[in-house]
């Protein structure tokens, strides 16, 4: 039990109200809806970056396959050139040799045509991947701008809330300055354990928190205006209101 003037009892109740406001402000910082919005946009950005990486990888595969085919085409083209020169010169060649050269050239040209079509298919596929990547990058730019705006908005909200908490803490320090440290220790421990720390009792026995006190506790408080007791049942200090 403690003896405390009516003024200091009122300050203790006000201290509890301030602590509740501070807790609410800190909950705003932890649980503000903008946190979830930012997380959602961040997930979308990560998903799009993955898609961009997949497009780049597939584009590289298609271009590599096209380069391989173009190397084969270059080899065959050179072969056709050499065979054509041999046929045109005709030195020491009989008709059977010329026919063989013609067949080789025709087969090589057919293969070149086939390879060229396949290479074009790979080129078009690579270009399609680039176009898809460009679409994703435009979407990513939009989301990145949105993310920056959300972060700026959240930063302002948090800064404003922190300023409000700072002011509340200053008010709290002023309120608690004249309260006995032992009383504050009881109060702080009760708050840490989830209670209000202190409740006030009106003259009719009702409480500021709506909690129902025992008849003994009510009679103790009402009989001695400066008495402050600790309720084990409700884990809080009880003062006059």
C-alpha positions, 0 to 999 in steps of 0.5 A, spaced: 500 500 500 502 507 498 499 513 501 499 518 495 495 525 494 489 526 490 494 530 485 499 525 484 493 519 484 491 523 478 498 524 475 498 516 475 492 515 472 494 520 466 501 516 466 497 510 464 493 514 459 499 516 456 503 509 456 496 507 452 497 512 447 505 511 446 503 503 445 498 505 440 503 509 436 508 504 436 503 499 434 502 504 428 509 503 426 509 496 427 503 494 423 501 500 419 497 498 412 503 501 408 508 495 410 503 490 407 502 494 401 510 495 400 511 488 401 506 486 396 509 491 391 516 488 393 514 481 391 511 483 385 517 486 383 521 480 385 517 476 381 518 481 375 525 481 375 525 473 375 521 473 369 526 478 366 532 474 368 528 468 364 527 472 358 534 474 358 537 467 359 532 464 353 534 470 349 541 468 350 540 461 348 536 462 342 542 467 339 547 462 341 543 456 337 543 462 331 550 463 332 552 455 331 547 455 325 550 461 322 557 458 323 555 451 319 552 456 314 558 459 313 562 453 312 557 450 307 557 457 303 565 456 303 564 449 301 559 451 295 564 457 293 570 452 292 566 446 289 563 452 284 570 454 282 572 447 281 566 446 277 567 452 273 575 451 272 573 444 269 581 442 269 581 435 268 574 433 270 570 428 266 562 429 266 562 424 272 566 429 276 562 435 274 555 431 275 558 429 282 560 437 284 553 439 281 550 434 286 554 436 292 553 444 291 545 442 290 545 438 297 550 444 300 545 449 298 539 445 300 542 444 307 544 452 307 537 454 306 534 449 311 539 452 316 538 459 314 530 458 316 532 454 322 537 460 324 531 465 322 526 461 327 531 462 333 532 470 331 525 471 331 524 467 338 530 471 341 527 478 338 520 475 342 524 474 348 527 481 348 520 484 346 517 480 352 523 483 357 521 490 355 514 489 357 516 486 363 521 492 364 516 497 363 512 494 368 517 494 373 519 501 372 512 503 374 512 498 380 518 501 382 516 508 382 510 506 386 514 502 391 518 509 392 512 513 393 509 508 398 516 508 402 516 515 402 509 515 404 511 510 410 517 514 412 513 520 413 508 517 417 513 513 421 517 520 422 510 524 424 508 518 429 515 518 432 515 525 433 508 524 437 511 519 441 517 523 443 512 528 445 508 523 449 515 521 452 516 528 454 509 529 457 510 522 461 517 524 464 514 530 467 508 526 469 512 521 473 517 526 476 514 527 482 511 519 483 515 515 488 520 510 484 517 504 488 510 505 486 512 506 478 516 500 479 509 496 481 506 500 475 511 498 470 511 491 472 504 490 471 504 494 465 509 489 462 505 483 464 499 486 460 495 490 465 493 497 465 498 498 471 493 502 474 485 503 475 481 509 478 475 508 482 469 512 482 465 514 489 460 509 486 465 504 486 465 503 479 472 503 475 475 507 470 476 501 466 470 497 467 473 492 471 469 489 477 473 490 484 472 486 490 468 489 496 474 489 500 478 493 495 473 498 494 471 499 501 479 500 502 480 505 497 473 509 499 475 509 506 482 512 505 482 518 500 490 518 499 490 510 499 493 506 493 493 499 493 495 493 489 490 488 486 493 481 486 487 479 482 487 484 476 495 486 477 494 493 477 494 499 482 488 502 484 487 509 486 481 514 487 478 517 481 
